[in-house]
Amino acid sequence: MPSSVRLGTKLEMRLERLAQRTGRPKSLYIRRAVKEYLDEQEDYLIAVQRLEENLPSIPLEKVLDELNLRRQARPKGRR
């Protein structure tokens, strides 16, 4: 669905410069920026809702396990 956005001069110049340097369309960066912003806002609203409903927090260890984000244990001295 087409949308229209007005950007300030400085922001438009930055976007144009990035598009020229990378050879990618400005619309790609606009879509990425909007998606990232929406993802952040949705996460924020979920957190606020959990706080307002007094729901228990989710331990980081459980989140890492559920999202399969645990890093493999590394031997000492290695990165």
Protein Blocks (a to p, Z undefined) as FASTA:
>chain_A
ZZdddddfklmmmmmmmmmmnopafklmmmmmmmmmmmmmmmmmmmmmmmmnopacddfk
lmmmmnopaccdddehiZZ
